[in-house]
Amino acid sequence: MSNQNMSFRSMGRCGLKLSTFSLGGWTTFGGSVKDFTSIRSILHHAYESGINFFDIADVYAKGDAERMMGGALKELPRHELVISSKVFWPMSENINDKGLSRKHILESVNRSLQRIGTEYLDIYFCHRFDEDTPVEETIRIMDDLIHHGKILYWGTSEWTAEQIQEAMDVCDKRGYYKPQVEQPQYSLIARQKFESNAQPKALEHGMGLVTWSPLASGLLTGKYDGGITEGRLARMDNLRESLYNEQNVNRVKQMKKISDALECSRTQLALAWVAAQPGMSSVILGATNVEQLQENLGALKVNITPQVDQDLKEIFTLS
Ligand SMILES: NC(=O)c1ccc[n+]([C@@H]2O[C@H](COP(=O)([O-])OP(=O)(O)OC[C@H]3O[C@@H](n4cnc5c(N)ncnc54)[C@H](OP(=O)(O)O)[C@@H]3O)[C@@H](O)[C@H]2O)c1
């Protein structure tokens, strides 16, 4: 399915094309949205809107996100979809059921493929860097999985510039497949860490960038201007504590004059801004219903001029 409103971008220097906006399942599918009919309608709406990239992880709802998203995606043509999953976070109490060892990665990919109901993953992410495993061990099994056809590309998530460089050096030395994509947190609220570290390194190596939490878990929609009564920040204490403060709420309020001038919502402005930053391949959305997804995809029509970019950066300063 292709939708004339959707645009597509290369994932870094490789041939794979990703929809500018994609959809992920963290805390929503199998979590805040448990009913399969709702999950199916959100995912199918995404596909019908031109989204081709669906981001999952083994750990999301302890395998349920893979099961439920896989169940809905199975009804769509597999060759049109880009499906990712991830490995690193513990899946049980067992000492080997975590991290990036050869053993855990091989067993995890098999379980992810089974839960999703697919023969291969388009992208397999190392969900963090594993300080307890030599990076060469991790890269070699990723390379093996590509040779065996279980995964097509491998990527990193929240790796630092130094860790990415170490991985590239090992790949150069041994001739292994390189990580083609990094998945960092990135939004107007979360700029500093990424812009000063992984972004320049990823660009140097031609890696694609697919970014998470573009709305800072909903804060950038403006729905918490008057306080928190419902939504993700009401449900998740850790996110509320790290994101919800006077400075962030005031900054989100200041966006309104810019979004009003552009005749879009703050949500759409925040999403369009991420998509307009250097090196972005796809901005991974989260949505708990079809209406949210529809609003979010309206970001495709928002033009971030250099002036708008500068105005937003002046509100959401790095310090
Ligand atoms: N690699 C990693 O470590 C990592 C970490 C986190 C996420 N991710 C990926 O990135 C994806 C997106 O992250 P995210 O879900 O945090 O994105 P987000 O866009 O920052 O937050 C999405 C949440 O905001 C609220 N929301 C979204 N659109 C809205 C709208 N139009 N109006 C009002 N509320 C709206 C919804 O929550 P409520 O309705 O519940 O308020 C929704 O679930 C994840 O699904 C996952 O695939 C990766």
PDBQT file of the ligand as one rigid body, heavy atoms in Angstrom, charges set to zero:
ROOT
HETATM    1  N1  LIG A 401      14.972   2.151  21.611  1.00  0.00    +0.000 N 
HETATM    2  C1  LIG A 401      14.443   2.505  22.757  1.00  0.00    +0.000 C 
HETATM    3  O1  LIG A 401      15.065   2.390  23.828  1.00  0.00    +0.000 OA
HETATM    4  C2  LIG A 401      13.046   3.037  22.768  1.00  0.00    +0.000 A 
HETATM    5  C3  LIG A 401      12.515   3.596  23.939  1.00  0.00    +0.000 A 
HETATM    6  C4  LIG A 401      11.228   4.117  23.879  1.00  0.00    +0.000 A 
HETATM    7  C5  LIG A 401      10.486   4.052  22.697  1.00  0.00    +0.000 A 
HETATM    8  N2  LIG A 401      11.023   3.458  21.587  1.00  0.00    +0.000 N 
HETATM    9  C6  LIG A 401      10.254   3.338  20.329  1.00  0.00    +0.000 C 
HETATM   10  O2  LIG A 401       9.705   4.597  19.942  1.00  0.00    +0.000 OA
HETATM   11  C7  LIG A 401       8.285   4.463  19.816  1.00  0.00    +0.000 C 
HETATM   12  C8  LIG A 401       7.618   5.795  20.092  1.00  0.00    +0.000 C 
HETATM   13  O3  LIG A 401       7.958   6.232  21.410  1.00  0.00    +0.000 OA
HETATM   14  P1  LIG A 401       6.849   6.878  22.331  1.00  0.00    +0.000 P 
HETATM   15  O4  LIG A 401       5.632   6.014  22.359  1.00  0.00    +0.000 OA
HETATM   16  O5  LIG A 401       7.493   7.253  23.617  1.00  0.00    +0.000 OA
HETATM   17  O6  LIG A 401       6.505   8.212  21.454  1.00  0.00    +0.000 OA
HETATM   18  P2  LIG A 401       5.863   9.599  21.904  1.00  0.00    +0.000 P 
HETATM   19  O7  LIG A 401       5.304  10.174  20.656  1.00  0.00    +0.000 OA
HETATM   20  O8  LIG A 401       6.835  10.419  22.652  1.00  0.00    +0.000 OA
HETATM   21  O9  LIG A 401       4.686   9.215  22.909  1.00  0.00    +0.000 OA
HETATM   22  C9  LIG A 401       3.549   8.518  22.439  1.00  0.00    +0.000 C 
HETATM   23  C10 LIG A 401       2.429   8.664  23.447  1.00  0.00    +0.000 C 
HETATM   24  O10 LIG A 401       2.026  10.033  23.556  1.00  0.00    +0.000 OA
HETATM   25  C11 LIG A 401       0.607  10.134  23.576  1.00  0.00    +0.000 C 
HETATM   26  N3  LIG A 401       0.193  10.727  22.307  1.00  0.00    +0.000 N 
HETATM   27  C12 LIG A 401       0.685  10.472  21.051  1.00  0.00    +0.000 A 
HETATM   28  N4  LIG A 401       0.059  11.209  20.123  1.00  0.00    +0.000 NA
HETATM   29  C13 LIG A 401      -0.846  11.959  20.775  1.00  0.00    +0.000 A 
HETATM   30  C14 LIG A 401      -1.783  12.926  20.356  1.00  0.00    +0.000 A 
HETATM   31  N5  LIG A 401      -1.916  13.243  19.062  1.00  0.00    +0.000 N 
HETATM   32  N6  LIG A 401      -2.551  13.526  21.302  1.00  0.00    +0.000 NA
HETATM   33  C15 LIG A 401      -2.426  13.200  22.602  1.00  0.00    +0.000 A 
HETATM   34  N7  LIG A 401      -1.562  12.292  23.069  1.00  0.00    +0.000 NA
HETATM   35  C16 LIG A 401      -0.759  11.669  22.162  1.00  0.00    +0.000 A 
HETATM   36  C17 LIG A 401       0.093   8.686  23.711  1.00  0.00    +0.000 C 
HETATM   37  O11 LIG A 401       0.084   8.304  25.086  1.00  0.00    +0.000 OA
HETATM   38  P3  LIG A 401      -1.218   8.402  26.030  1.00  0.00    +0.000 P 
HETATM   39  O12 LIG A 401      -2.445   8.447  25.141  1.00  0.00    +0.000 OA
HETATM   40  O13 LIG A 401      -1.150   7.173  26.843  1.00  0.00    +0.000 OA
HETATM   41  O14 LIG A 401      -1.015   9.655  26.824  1.00  0.00    +0.000 OA
HETATM   42  C18 LIG A 401       1.192   7.906  23.004  1.00  0.00    +0.000 C 
HETATM   43  O15 LIG A 401       1.237   6.550  23.367  1.00  0.00    +0.000 OA
HETATM   44  C19 LIG A 401       7.956   3.319  20.774  1.00  0.00    +0.000 C 
HETATM   45  O16 LIG A 401       6.709   2.723  20.530  1.00  0.00    +0.000 OA
HETATM   46  C20 LIG A 401       9.094   2.370  20.496  1.00  0.00    +0.000 C 
HETATM   47  O17 LIG A 401       8.877   1.673  19.295  1.00  0.00    +0.000 OA
HETATM   48  C21 LIG A 401      12.286   2.968  21.607  1.00  0.00    +0.000 A 
ENDROOT
TORSDOF 0
